[in-house]
Amino acid sequence: MNGLNQAQVARLRAMLEGQQAALQRQLAEDDAQAADLGPAQDVEASPADNACLRTLNELVSEASEHKAAQLRTVRHALGKFAAGTYGACEHCGEQIGISRLDARPEARLCIACQTAMEKARR
């Protein structure tokens, strides 16, 4: 698979599967926490308490959205194993270096393309 040996492929897949499981667990915990916080419109609570509860709800929601996006990225990477394209840059098609994949197994771009994309954003 794009220059990766079987041991590297197995290790990277295991890392991604571990990330996927952890993110799914965290999202379930976030859902439980959001349910525990309840709605921010309690009639008997003070306005300050309601504001605090609204802020907490927003923070939990924002964190959940971030984790859901991470989960989509991890699932995309895992799907690339089945397609036989894992380890290939989605922009140029060149191999993504093993050191980059070790650091970010969900990486979609090689270092050169990622750097170019980041420079273009500035």
All heavy atoms as an XYZ file, in Angstrom:
910
protein
N       0.848     -1.169      0.000
C       0.000      0.000      0.000
C       0.891      1.229      0.000
O       1.299      1.697      1.049
C      -0.898     -0.052      1.248
C      -2.203      0.663      1.094
S      -3.318      0.431      2.486
C      -4.099     -1.087      2.040
N       1.209      1.700     -1.154
C       2.009      2.913     -1.320
C       3.315      2.895     -0.540
O       3.665      3.848      0.150
C       1.191      4.155     -0.955
C       0.103      4.431     -1.963
O       0.340      4.350     -3.159
N      -1.077      4.722     -1.497
N       4.033      1.810     -0.637
C       5.355      1.742     -0.032
C       5.379      1.366      1.433
O       6.445      1.306      2.034
N       4.243      1.134      2.029
C       4.200      0.740      3.432
C       4.268     -0.777      3.520
O       3.620     -1.480      2.748
C       2.898      1.221      4.087
C       2.662      2.733      4.118
C       1.261      3.032      4.629
C       3.696      3.424      4.977
N       5.042     -1.278      4.486
C       5.075     -2.724      4.666
C       3.870     -3.157      5.506
O       3.172     -2.329      6.087
C       6.407     -3.199      5.246
C       6.662     -2.698      6.655
O       5.767     -2.686      7.493
N       7.892     -2.284      6.922
N       3.635     -4.456      5.589
C       2.451     -4.970      6.282
C       2.425     -4.602      7.762
O       1.362     -4.315      8.314
C       2.360     -6.484      6.124
C       1.910     -6.902      4.741
C       1.709     -8.404      4.640
O       2.411     -9.171      5.279
N       0.730     -8.812      3.830
N       3.571     -4.601      8.401
C       3.626     -4.242      9.816
C       3.229     -2.779     10.021
O       2.490     -2.449     10.958
C       5.021     -4.501     10.379
N       3.706     -1.907      9.134
C       3.354     -0.488      9.236
C       1.862     -0.288      8.996
O       1.203      0.462      9.724
C       4.162      0.334      8.229
C       5.634      0.420      8.552
C       6.446      1.005      7.408
O       6.139      0.786      6.225
N       7.497      1.731      7.756
N       1.324     -0.971      7.986
C      -0.093     -0.867      7.678
C      -0.927     -1.324      8.875
O      -1.879     -0.650      9.285
C      -0.449     -1.675      6.411
C      -1.951     -1.803      6.237
C       0.186     -1.038      5.177
N      -0.558     -2.465      9.448
C      -1.302     -2.998     10.595
C      -1.236     -2.045     11.782
O      -2.248     -1.806     12.468
C      -0.757     -4.368     10.979
N      -0.062     -1.476     12.040
C       0.110     -0.557     13.176
C      -0.712      0.714     12.973
O      -1.404      1.180     13.881
C       1.587     -0.224     13.354
C       1.891      0.677     14.543
C       3.387      0.856     14.752
N       4.156      1.080     13.552
C       4.227      2.243     12.895
N       3.556      3.288     13.341
N       4.972      2.368     11.818
N      -0.658      1.264     11.763
C      -1.393      2.497     11.481
C      -2.900      2.268     11.525
O      -3.643      3.094     12.056
C      -0.965      3.071     10.127
C       0.475      3.604     10.096
C       0.938      3.825      8.664
C       0.593      4.886     10.905
N      -3.339      1.135     10.987
C      -4.768      0.805     11.040
C      -5.208      0.662     12.502
O      -6.270      1.168     12.889
C      -5.052     -0.473     10.271
C      -6.520     -0.889     10.393
C      -6.789     -2.141      9.612
N      -7.353     -1.710      8.351
C      -7.448     -2.464      7.285
N      -6.983     -3.693      7.292
N      -8.007     -2.005      6.196
N      -4.408     -0.010     13.314
C      -4.743     -0.171     14.736
C      -4.810      1.187     15.435
O      -5.689      1.407     16.287
C      -3.725     -1.085     15.413
N      -3.901      2.084     15.093
C      -3.935      3.429     15.687
C      -5.247      4.132     15.335
O      -5.893      4.737     16.199
C      -2.744      4.259     15.194
C      -1.404      3.852     15.780
S       0.010      4.692     15.005
C      -0.276      6.394     15.423
N      -5.633      4.055     14.060
C      -6.866      4.696     13.620
C      -8.089      4.058     14.263
O      -9.018      4.763     14.668
C      -6.974      4.650     12.092
C      -6.045      5.596     11.354
C      -5.960      5.229      9.882
C      -6.506      7.036     11.518
N      -8.095      2.745     14.367
C      -9.222      2.072     15.016
C      -9.308      2.453     16.489
O     -10.409      2.620     17.030
C      -9.109      0.561     14.826
C      -9.388      0.132     13.390
C      -9.053     -1.319     13.094
O      -8.348     -1.968     13.917
O      -9.469     -1.807     12.026
N      -8.165      2.618     17.131
C      -8.149      3.074     18.521
C      -8.684      4.490     18.655
O      -9.447      4.791     19.583
N      -8.286      5.362     17.722
C      -8.799      6.737     17.735
C     -10.308      6.745     17.515
O     -11.039      7.482     18.178
C      -8.126      7.573     16.639
C      -6.718      7.967     16.925
C      -6.108      8.781     15.783
O      -6.743      9.024     14.754
N      -4.867      9.196     15.965
N     -10.759      5.911     16.597
C     -12.189      5.841     16.315
C     -12.965      5.413     17.556
O     -13.965      6.037     17.923
C     -12.454      4.864     15.168
C     -13.932      4.675     14.846
C     -14.135      3.746     13.677
O     -14.270      4.206     12.572
N     -14.156      2.448     13.931
N     -12.514      4.381     18.226
C     -13.187      3.898     19.431
C     -13.183      4.970     20.526
O     -14.207      5.185     21.192
C     -12.521      2.618     19.934
N     -12.061      5.642     20.702
C     -11.968      6.683     21.732
C     -12.916      7.843     21.418
O     -13.600      8.348     22.323
C     -10.529      7.182     21.839
N     -12.973      8.254     20.166
C     -13.857      9.355     19.788
C     -15.324      8.962     19.958
O     -16.131      9.775     20.423
C     -13.580      9.802     18.348
C     -12.278     10.568     18.157
C     -11.911     10.659     16.682
C     -12.383     11.962     18.769
N     -15.667      7.743     19.613
C     -17.046      7.292     19.796
C     -17.417      7.296     21.278
O     -18.517      7.717     21.646
C     -17.227      5.893     19.200
C     -17.214      5.906     17.688
C     -17.170      4.520     17.076
O     -16.626      3.581     17.651
N     -17.736      4.391     15.883
N     -16.495      6.844     22.123
C     -16.717      6.858     23.569
C     -16.903      8.291     24.074
O     -17.806      8.578     24.863
C     -15.519      6.214     24.275
C     -15.832      5.047     25.129
C     -14.648      4.450     25.881
N     -13.311      4.870     25.538
C     -12.520      4.275     24.645
N     -12.941      3.220     23.983
N     -11.311      4.714     24.414
N     -16.032      9.188     23.618
C     -16.105     10.575     24.062
C     -17.404     11.236     23.624
O     -18.002     12.012     24.381
C     -14.904     11.357     23.531
C     -13.591     10.956     24.161
C     -12.391     11.555     23.437
O     -12.526     12.370     22.533
N     -11.203     11.128     23.844
N     -17.850     10.937     22.411
C     -19.114     11.508     21.936
C     -20.286     10.999     22.766
O     -21.206     11.760     23.082
C     -19.321     11.203     20.456
C     -18.484     12.052     19.498
C     -18.527     11.489     18.090
C     -18.967     13.500     19.519
N     -20.260      9.731     23.134
C     -21.314      9.185     23.988
C     -21.293      9.866     25.354
O     -22.364     10.188     25.914
C     -21.147      7.674     24.130
N     -20.105     10.104     25.890
C     -19.984     10.801     27.173
C     -20.491     12.239     27.062
O     -21.151     12.746     27.972
C     -18.534     10.781     27.648
C     -18.049      9.414     28.071
C     -16.540      9.349     28.285
O     -15.850     10.385     28.182
O     -16.056      8.228     28.559
N     -20.185     12.896     25.939
C     -20.672     14.264     25.723
C     -22.196     14.297     25.668
O     -22.824     15.202     26.221
C     -20.098     14.854     24.435
C     -18.630     15.215     24.544
O     -18.069     15.164     25.656
O     -18.037     15.548     23.488
N     -22.791     13.307     24.993
C     -24.250     13.235     24.923
C     -24.842     13.070     26.319
O     -25.830     13.718     26.663
C     -24.695     12.080     24.023
C     -24.460     12.349     22.553
O     -24.210     13.523     22.178
O     -24.514     11.382     21.759
N     -24.224     12.211     27.125
C     -24.701     11.995     28.491
C     -24.540     13.263     29.320
O     -25.430     13.627     30.101
C     -23.950     10.832     29.135
N     -23.427     13.959     29.143
C     -23.196     15.194     29.896
C     -24.201     16.266     29.486
O     -24.722     16.979     30.335
C     -21.772     15.691     29.667
C     -21.423     16.914     30.484
C     -19.984     17.381     30.268
O     -19.284     16.873     29.408
N     -19.571     18.341     31.049
N     -24.480     16.363     28.198
C     -25.452     17.350     27.726
C     -26.840     17.041     28.293
O     -27.572     17.957     28.683
C     -25.491     17.366     26.204
N     -27.178     15.768     28.367
C     -28.470     15.387     28.939
C     -28.510     15.710     30.429
O     -29.548     16.150     30.950
C     -28.720     13.904     28.709
N     -27.402     15.526     31.126
C     -27.340     15.832     32.557
C     -27.465     17.328     32.826
O     -28.044     17.737     33.832
C     -26.038     15.329     33.172
C     -25.989     13.822     33.316
O     -27.052     13.166     33.214
O     -24.878     13.287     33.526
N     -26.904     18.137     31.924
C     -26.965     19.589     32.115
C     -28.387     20.095     31.947
O     -28.792     21.036     32.613
C     -26.035     20.304     31.127
C     -24.542     20.171     31.392
C     -23.745     20.818     30.269
C     -24.172     20.790     32.721
N     -29.120     19.479     31.050
C     -30.514     19.857     30.834
C     -30.633     21.199     30.143
O     -29.641     21.853     29.804
N     -31.853     21.642     29.937
C     -32.080     22.912     29.252
C     -31.656     24.100     30.112
O     -31.660     24.024     31.330
C     -33.589     22.928     28.993
C     -34.150     22.022     30.034
C     -33.097     20.981     30.310
N     -31.345     25.188     29.449
C     -30.867     26.381     30.147
C     -32.001     27.322     30.533
O     -31.765     28.449     30.915
C     -29.862     27.113     29.270
N     -33.238     26.882     30.456
C     -34.384     27.755     30.723
C     -35.125     27.317     31.982
O     -36.316     27.061     31.967
C     -35.333     27.737     29.516
C     -34.708     28.191     28.219
C     -34.255     29.634     28.272
O     -34.777     30.443     29.035
N     -33.277     29.970     27.462
N     -34.439     27.210     33.079
C     -35.076     26.836     34.334
C     -35.679     28.088     34.963
O     -34.975     29.057     35.245
C     -34.056     26.197     35.278
C     -34.715     25.605     36.493
O     -35.759     24.948     36.312
O     -34.187     25.795     37.591
N     -36.996     28.053     35.206
C     -37.715     29.225     35.694
C     -37.213     29.667     37.066
O     -37.116     30.846     37.347
C     -39.232     28.928     35.749
C     -39.995     30.103     36.320
C     -39.749     28.568     34.373
N     -36.846     28.712     37.916
C     -36.463     29.048     39.280
C     -34.996     29.441     39.414
O     -34.590     29.880     40.480
C     -36.778     27.865     40.196
C     -38.268     27.580     40.258
C     -38.583     26.413     41.151
O     -37.783     26.099     42.055
O     -39.633     25.808     40.945
N     -34.213     29.284     38.394
C     -32.789     29.615     38.469
C     -32.589     31.108     38.245
O     -33.391     31.778     37.605
C     -32.008     28.832     37.429
N     -31.500     31.595     38.779
C     -31.184     33.006     38.585
C     -30.689     33.221     37.157
O     -30.251     32.281     36.491
C     -30.105     33.432     39.575
O     -28.866     32.865     39.199
N     -30.744     34.456     36.674
C     -30.228     34.732     35.335
C     -28.750     34.343     35.186
O     -28.339     33.851     34.134
C     -30.421     36.243     35.182
C     -31.556     36.569     36.099
C     -31.403     35.617     37.261
N     -27.979     34.514     36.253
C     -26.558     34.146     36.197
C     -26.403     32.635     36.066
O     -25.560     32.148     35.304
C     -25.832     34.648     37.440
N     -27.227     31.877     36.798
C     -27.184     30.426     36.693
C     -27.579     29.975     35.293
O     -26.972     29.060     34.725
C     -28.103     29.763     37.724
C     -27.560     29.868     39.144
O     -26.347     30.134     39.302
O     -28.362     29.686     40.087
N     -28.615     30.589     34.740
C     -29.056     30.251     33.386
C     -27.958     30.557     32.368
O     -27.724     29.770     31.447
C     -30.336     31.001     33.015
C     -31.566     30.392     33.661
O     -31.576     29.217     34.016
N     -32.594     31.199     33.834
N     -27.280     31.684     32.532
C     -26.200     32.052     31.609
C     -25.054     31.051     31.710
O     -24.483     30.635     30.690
C     -25.708     33.464     31.904
N     -24.736     30.658     32.918
C     -23.673     29.678     33.132
C     -24.042     28.345     32.479
O     -23.217     27.712     31.808
C     -23.417     29.499     34.618
S     -22.060     28.372     34.997
N     -25.268     27.915     32.652
C     -25.733     26.656     32.075
C     -25.733     26.720     30.554
O     -25.332     25.760     29.889
C     -27.125     26.325     32.610
C     -27.672     24.943     32.294
C     -26.699     23.855     32.743
C     -29.023     24.751     32.960
N     -26.165     27.852     29.992
C     -26.123     28.028     28.537
C     -24.697     27.933     28.022
O     -24.426     27.289     27.009
C     -26.738     29.371     28.140
C     -28.213     29.324     27.871
C     -28.721     30.577     27.180
N     -28.368     31.814     27.850
C     -29.021     32.329     28.881
N     -30.066     31.720     29.372
N     -28.633     33.461     29.420
N     -23.758     28.557     28.733
C     -22.350     28.511     28.334
C     -21.815     27.086     28.379
O     -21.136     26.642     27.454
C     -21.498     29.435     29.233
O     -21.991     30.775     29.113
C     -20.035     29.396     28.837
N     -22.136     26.372     29.443
C     -21.702     24.976     29.540
C     -22.287     24.134     28.414
O     -21.587     23.322     27.803
C     -22.105     24.384     30.897
C     -21.280     24.829     32.088
C     -21.901     24.315     33.383
C     -19.848     24.356     31.958
N     -23.561     24.321     28.102
C     -24.197     23.595     27.005
C     -23.508     23.897     25.677
O     -23.284     23.006     24.858
C     -25.686     23.935     26.905
C     -26.518     23.210     27.932
O     -26.166     22.136     28.387
N     -27.641     23.815     28.319
N     -23.174     25.164     25.462
C     -22.506     25.555     24.223
C     -21.113     24.938     24.130
O     -20.696     24.493     23.059
C     -22.425     27.081     24.124
C     -23.764     27.736     23.864
C     -23.735     29.242     24.015
O     -22.634     29.826     24.171
O     -24.820     29.855     23.986
N     -20.393     24.909     25.247
C     -19.059     24.314     25.250
C     -19.106     22.821     24.962
O     -18.303     22.298     24.183
C     -18.351     24.580     26.577
C     -17.916     26.016     26.819
C     -17.416     26.187     28.254
C     -16.843     26.425     25.833
N     -20.043     22.131     25.572
C     -20.194     20.693     25.326
C     -20.570     20.456     23.865
O     -20.025     19.567     23.210
C     -21.244     20.078     26.285
C     -21.616     18.664     25.875
C     -20.717     20.090     27.713
N     -21.464     21.270     23.351
C     -21.890     21.132     21.955
C     -20.738     21.387     20.991
O     -20.536     20.642     20.024
C     -23.038     22.103     21.670
O     -23.398     22.042     20.319
N     -19.964     22.426     21.261
C     -18.820     22.753     20.406
C     -17.771     21.643     20.441
O     -17.225     21.252     19.404
C     -18.202     24.075     20.855
C     -17.135     24.606     19.920
C     -16.633     25.967     20.367
O     -17.467     26.841     20.661
O     -15.395     26.149     20.409
N     -17.500     21.118     21.617
C     -16.537     20.020     21.741
C     -17.037     18.786     21.007
O     -16.263     18.095     20.329
C     -16.288     19.697     23.214
N     -18.324     18.515     21.088
C     -18.898     17.367     20.392
C     -18.787     17.525     18.877
O     -18.491     16.567     18.167
C     -20.360     17.172     20.779
O     -20.452     16.733     22.104
N     -19.027     18.731     18.389
C     -18.904     18.982     16.949
C     -17.469     18.752     16.477
O     -17.242     18.177     15.409
C     -19.357     20.403     16.622
C     -20.852     20.608     16.738
C     -21.262     22.055     16.605
O     -20.457     22.888     16.123
O     -22.401     22.369     16.991
N     -16.517     19.194     17.277
C     -15.102     18.992     16.928
C     -14.765     17.498     16.904
O     -14.110     17.012     15.989
C     -14.206     19.745     17.909
C     -12.751     19.584     17.649
N     -12.123     20.156     16.567
C     -11.798     18.893     18.304
C     -10.858     19.813     16.574
N     -10.635     19.047     17.629
N     -15.215     16.772     17.909
C     -14.954     15.327     17.969
C     -15.643     14.596     16.822
O     -15.076     13.655     16.252
C     -15.401     14.758     19.310
C     -14.523     15.207     20.457
C     -15.114     14.796     21.791
C     -14.374     15.491     22.916
N     -15.105     15.439     24.176
N     -16.847     15.030     16.453
C     -17.559     14.403     15.328
C     -16.791     14.629     14.027
O     -16.695     13.721     13.186
C     -18.981     14.949     15.224
N     -16.223     15.819     13.860
C     -15.414     16.090     12.659
C     -14.159     15.216     12.652
O     -13.776     14.675     11.603
C     -15.038     17.571     12.599
N     -13.525     15.066     13.814
C     -12.359     14.187     13.909
C     -12.737     12.751     13.570
O     -12.000     12.056     12.873
C     -11.764     14.232     15.320
C     -11.038     15.498     15.653
C     -10.513     15.458     17.087
O     -11.257     15.171     18.029
N      -9.227     15.723     17.241
N     -13.881     12.313     14.046
C     -14.342     10.952     13.777
C     -14.573     10.745     12.285
O     -14.201      9.705     11.735
C     -15.613     10.659     14.581
C     -16.184      9.251     14.468
C     -15.161      8.196     14.882
C     -17.449      9.125     15.306
N     -15.151     11.726     11.610
C     -15.339     11.622     10.152
C     -14.004     11.489      9.439
O     -13.849     10.699      8.498
C     -16.115     12.832      9.621
C     -17.593     12.794      9.928
C     -18.357     13.890      9.184
N     -17.937     15.237      9.535
C     -18.390     15.920     10.577
N     -19.285     15.387     11.387
N     -17.967     17.149     10.810
N     -13.006     12.239      9.891
C     -11.677     12.186      9.291
C     -11.043     10.813      9.501
O     -10.455     10.241      8.581
C     -10.773     13.290      9.889
O     -11.373     14.559      9.613
C      -9.383     13.259      9.301
N     -11.172     10.276     10.696
C     -10.615      8.951     10.997
C     -11.322      7.886     10.164
O     -10.683      7.001      9.590
C     -10.711      8.651     12.511
C     -10.424      7.194     12.809
C      -9.748      9.554     13.282
N     -12.631      7.979     10.065
C     -13.382      7.008      9.254
C     -12.990      7.093      7.783
O     -12.922      6.076      7.088
C     -14.881      7.212      9.436
C     -15.368      6.723     10.780
C     -16.853      6.892     10.932
N     -17.306      6.280     12.167
C     -18.426      6.625     12.784
N     -19.203      7.571     12.296
N     -18.769      6.014     13.904
N     -12.743      8.301      7.314
C     -12.287      8.478      5.934
C     -10.956      7.759      5.725
O     -10.773      7.058      4.728
C     -12.158      9.975      5.615
C     -11.616     10.257      4.268
N     -12.380     10.177      3.126
C     -10.373     10.607      3.855
C     -11.632     10.465      2.079
N     -10.412     10.733      2.493
N     -10.047      7.936      6.662
C      -8.737      7.274      6.570
C      -8.894      5.761      6.604
O      -8.235      5.041      5.832
C      -7.819      7.750      7.693
N      -9.757      5.248      7.477
C      -9.972      3.804      7.541
C     -10.574      3.280      6.241
O     -10.245      2.181      5.796
C     -10.872      3.447      8.730
C     -10.208      3.525     10.094
C     -11.237      3.449     11.219
C      -9.157      2.433     10.246
N     -11.415      4.067      5.609
C     -11.996      3.686      4.327
C     -10.953      3.570      3.226
O     -11.124      2.794      2.273
N      -9.877      4.333      3.367
C      -8.809      4.286      2.365
C      -8.059      2.954      2.391
O      -7.499      2.544      1.384
C      -7.869      5.469      2.547
C      -8.546      6.805      2.217
C      -7.677      7.984      2.531
C      -6.665      8.149      1.439
N      -5.880      9.366      1.584
N      -8.076      2.263      3.528
C      -7.453      0.935      3.592
C      -8.193     -0.009      2.651
O      -7.585     -0.743      1.888
C      -7.464      0.382      5.022
C      -6.415      0.974      5.911
C      -6.727      1.986      6.793
C      -5.110      0.510      5.871
C      -5.762      2.535      7.622
C      -4.133      1.046      6.705
C      -4.463      2.065      7.574
N      -9.525      0.011      2.725
C     -10.343     -0.874      1.890
C     -10.180     -0.543      0.408
O     -10.179     -1.433     -0.440
C     -11.807     -0.768      2.300
N     -10.011      0.742      0.115
C      -9.856      1.165     -1.276
C      -8.437      0.944     -1.794
O      -8.183      1.077     -2.990
C     -10.238      2.638     -1.412
N      -7.513      0.653     -0.890
C      -6.124      0.461     -1.293
C      -5.380      1.749     -1.569
O      -4.327      1.749     -2.207
N      -5.900      2.859     -1.059
C      -5.280      4.158     -1.317
C      -4.668      4.789     -0.072
O      -4.208      5.938     -0.129
C      -6.306      5.138     -1.915
O      -7.401      5.279     -1.003
C      -6.816      4.654     -3.263
N      -4.675      4.050      1.046
C      -4.130      4.618      2.276
C      -2.646      4.919      2.077
O      -1.903      4.120      1.520
C      -4.302      3.676      3.464
C      -3.770      4.289      4.737
C      -4.517      5.222      5.424
C      -2.500      3.982      5.212
C      -4.035      5.822      6.573
C      -1.998      4.576      6.360
C      -2.777      5.497      7.032
O      -2.276      6.105      8.152
N      -2.230      6.092      2.534
C      -0.833      6.491      2.452
C      -0.508      7.326      1.236
O       0.609      7.819      1.099
N      -1.482      7.506      0.345
C      -1.273      8.338     -0.845
C      -1.852      9.731     -0.601
O      -2.948      9.878     -0.063
C      -1.933      7.710     -2.059
N      -1.123     10.738     -1.021
C      -1.578     12.123     -0.902
C      -2.815     12.310     -1.784
O      -2.827     11.910     -2.945
C      -0.461     13.073     -1.332
S      -0.938     14.820     -1.321
N      -3.842     12.909     -1.249
C      -5.073     13.134     -1.998
C      -4.936     14.255     -3.019
O      -5.809     14.409     -3.865
C      -6.239     13.416     -1.048
C      -6.620     12.210     -0.218
C      -7.807     12.450      0.692
O      -8.439     13.534      0.618
O      -8.109     11.551      1.496
N      -3.862     15.006     -2.961
C      -3.677     16.095     -3.915
C      -2.751     15.690     -5.058
O      -3.120     15.795     -6.222
C      -3.143     17.347     -3.211
C      -3.047     18.530     -4.111
N      -1.872     18.918     -4.688
C      -4.002     19.391     -4.548
C      -2.086     19.975     -5.442
N      -3.378     20.284     -5.374
N      -1.572     15.214     -4.728
C      -0.585     14.916     -5.763
C      -0.442     13.423     -6.057
O       0.148     13.047     -7.069
C       0.780     15.505     -5.408
S       1.605     14.662     -4.033
N      -0.955     12.585     -5.179
C      -0.882     11.145     -5.380
C       0.406     10.498     -4.906
O       0.537      9.281     -4.920
N       1.360     11.301     -4.476
C       2.627     10.760     -3.985
C       2.426     10.131     -2.606
O       1.452     10.410     -1.919
C       3.686     11.865     -3.896
C       4.109     12.434     -5.236
C       4.826     11.429     -6.116
O       5.661     10.662     -5.592
O       4.527     11.396     -7.319
N       3.379      9.323     -2.210
C       3.322      8.662     -0.916
C       3.498      9.670      0.214
O       4.365     10.541      0.157
C       4.416      7.602     -0.822
C       4.430      6.855      0.481
C       5.524      5.813      0.534
O       6.061      5.416     -0.495
N       5.877      5.381      1.721
N       2.678      9.531      1.237
C       2.837     10.331      2.454
C       3.898      9.626      3.286
O       3.832      8.410      3.476
C       1.513     10.431      3.236
C       0.441     11.113      2.382
C       1.721     11.192      4.555
C      -0.941     11.106      3.001
N       4.871     10.346      3.762
C       5.965      9.763      4.526
C       5.498      9.058      5.787
O       4.545      9.483      6.437
N       6.188      7.995      6.133
C       5.824      7.207      7.311
C       5.924      8.034      8.591
O       5.109      7.859      9.506
C       6.646      5.896      7.413
C       6.125      5.003      8.551
C       8.120      6.182      7.597
C       4.721      4.498      8.370
N       6.854      8.961      8.654
C       6.960      9.781      9.873
C       5.712     10.654     10.040
O       5.228     10.848     11.156
C       8.226     10.630      9.859
O       8.234     11.479      8.740
N       5.177     11.154      8.935
C       3.942     11.948      9.001
C       2.767     11.057      9.390
O       1.931     11.440     10.202
C       3.669     12.629      7.664
C       2.350     13.409      7.627
C       2.381     14.480      6.570
N       1.113     15.104      6.324
C       0.530     16.008      7.117
N       1.140     16.382      8.231
N      -0.621     16.535      6.800
N       2.702      9.872      8.800
C       1.607      8.959      9.127
C       1.692      8.478     10.572
O       0.663      8.270     11.216
C       1.588      7.775      8.162
C       1.198      8.120      6.727
C       1.396      6.912      5.820
C      -0.227      8.645      6.636
N       2.911      8.317     11.081
C       3.062      7.944     12.492
C       2.508      9.041     13.396
O       1.875      8.766     14.412
C       4.532      7.691     12.835
C       5.005      6.313     12.420
O       4.170      5.388     12.290
O       6.224      6.158     12.225
N       2.764     10.288     13.017
C       2.305     11.418     13.824
C       0.812     11.680     13.623
O       0.106     12.023     14.570
C       3.103     12.667     13.477
N       0.356     11.545     12.383
C      -1.041     11.808     12.040
C      -1.521     10.729     11.071
O      -1.509     10.949      9.857
C      -1.182     13.183     11.402
C      -0.838     14.321     12.364
C      -1.209     15.674     11.828
N      -2.554     15.740     11.352
C      -3.594     16.230     12.047
N      -3.400     16.683     13.252
N      -4.789     16.263     11.525
N      -1.922      9.576     11.588
C      -2.309      8.486     10.688
C      -3.516      8.824      9.817
O      -3.749      8.164      8.813
C      -2.608      7.319     11.638
C      -2.767      7.918     12.978
C      -2.006      9.200     12.988
N      -4.245      9.865     10.164
C      -5.396     10.275      9.362
C      -5.030     11.299      8.289
O      -5.905     11.801      7.570
C      -6.500     10.840     10.274
C      -6.225     12.221     10.841
C      -5.261     12.256     12.027
O      -4.704     11.222     12.412
O      -5.059     13.352     12.566
N      -3.738     11.608      8.141
C      -3.292     12.633      7.200
C      -3.773     12.332      5.780
O      -3.676     11.206      5.306
C      -1.770     12.749      7.214
N      -4.263     13.369      5.106
C      -4.743     13.236      3.728
C      -3.719     13.738      2.713
O      -3.794     13.375      1.551
C      -6.030     14.035      3.542
C      -7.191     13.495      4.311
C      -8.415     14.362      4.115
N      -9.601     13.606      4.457
C     -10.819     13.980      4.119
N     -11.011     15.076      3.437
N     -11.849     13.231      4.465
N      -2.819     14.595      3.187
C      -1.866     15.225      2.277
C      -0.434     14.966      2.720
O      -0.162     14.860      3.915
C      -2.104     16.747      2.234
C      -3.504     17.222      1.840
C      -3.607     18.730      1.986
C      -3.855     16.788      0.433
N       0.465     14.930      1.750
C       1.889     14.847      2.065
C       2.331     16.198      2.633
O       1.599     17.190      2.557
C       2.690     14.473      0.813
S       2.675     15.732     -0.486
N       3.519     16.228      3.171
C       4.030     17.462      3.788
C       4.068     18.614      2.783
O       3.656     19.731      3.087
C       5.437     17.230      4.394
C       5.347     16.325      5.614
C       6.129     18.534      4.749
C       4.765     16.974      6.840
N       4.547     18.342      1.577
C       4.669     19.404      0.568
C       3.308     19.999      0.234
O       3.154     21.234      0.187
C       5.351     18.867     -0.680
N       2.305     19.158      0.009
C       0.974     19.663     -0.340
C       0.301     20.346      0.854
O      -0.369     21.370      0.681
C       0.107     18.524     -0.875
S       0.627     17.921     -2.494
N       0.486     19.811      2.051
C      -0.075     20.427      3.244
C       0.535     21.808      3.461
O      -0.171     22.771      3.745
C       0.181     19.543      4.480
C      -0.408     20.081      5.751
C      -1.916     19.985      5.805
O      -2.484     19.010      5.343
N      -2.558     20.986      6.356
N       1.855     21.913      3.291
C       2.533     23.192      3.451
C       2.035     24.203      2.423
O       1.758     25.368      2.764
C       4.052     23.011      3.339
O       4.473     22.073      4.347
C       4.799     24.319      3.517
N       1.913     23.768      1.171
C       1.430     24.661      0.112
C       0.012     25.133      0.392
O      -0.319     26.310      0.191
C       1.508     23.946     -1.232
N      -0.839     24.238      0.872
C      -2.217     24.591      1.184
C      -2.272     25.611      2.316
O      -3.022     26.594      2.261
C      -3.022     23.362      1.555
C      -4.490     23.637      1.799
S      -5.409     22.210      2.351
C      -4.791     22.056      4.022
N      -1.453     25.403      3.355
C      -1.431     26.328      4.482
C      -0.907     27.704      4.065
O      -1.406     28.723      4.531
C      -0.613     25.746      5.630
C      -1.323     24.588      6.307
C      -0.481     23.886      7.353
O       0.669     24.336      7.622
O      -0.954     22.883      7.909
N       0.097     27.734      3.194
C       0.612     29.026      2.707
C      -0.440     29.754      1.885
O      -0.546     30.974      1.954
C       1.874     28.811      1.884
C       3.095     28.529      2.722
C       4.339     28.397      1.853
C       5.541     28.079      2.718
N       6.761     27.908      1.909
N      -1.208     29.011      1.091
C      -2.243     29.618      0.270
C      -3.355     30.219      1.123
O      -3.997     31.198      0.712
C      -2.812     28.589     -0.697
N      -3.601     29.668      2.290
C      -4.639     30.177      3.181
C      -4.259     31.510      3.809
O      -5.119     32.271      4.244
C      -4.913     29.184      4.300
C      -5.711     27.995      3.863
C      -6.021     27.124      5.056
N      -6.726     25.920      4.643
C      -6.913     24.888      5.423
N      -6.456     24.892      6.661
N      -7.557     23.842      4.986
N      -2.982     31.801      3.916
C      -2.527     33.033      4.590
C      -2.705     34.206      3.734
O      -2.879     34.734      2.941
C      -1.062     32.908      4.982
C      -0.868     31.881      6.052
C       0.576     31.748      6.423
N       0.770     30.532      7.175
C       1.936     30.034      7.458
N       3.028     30.631      7.062
N       2.058     28.940      8.145
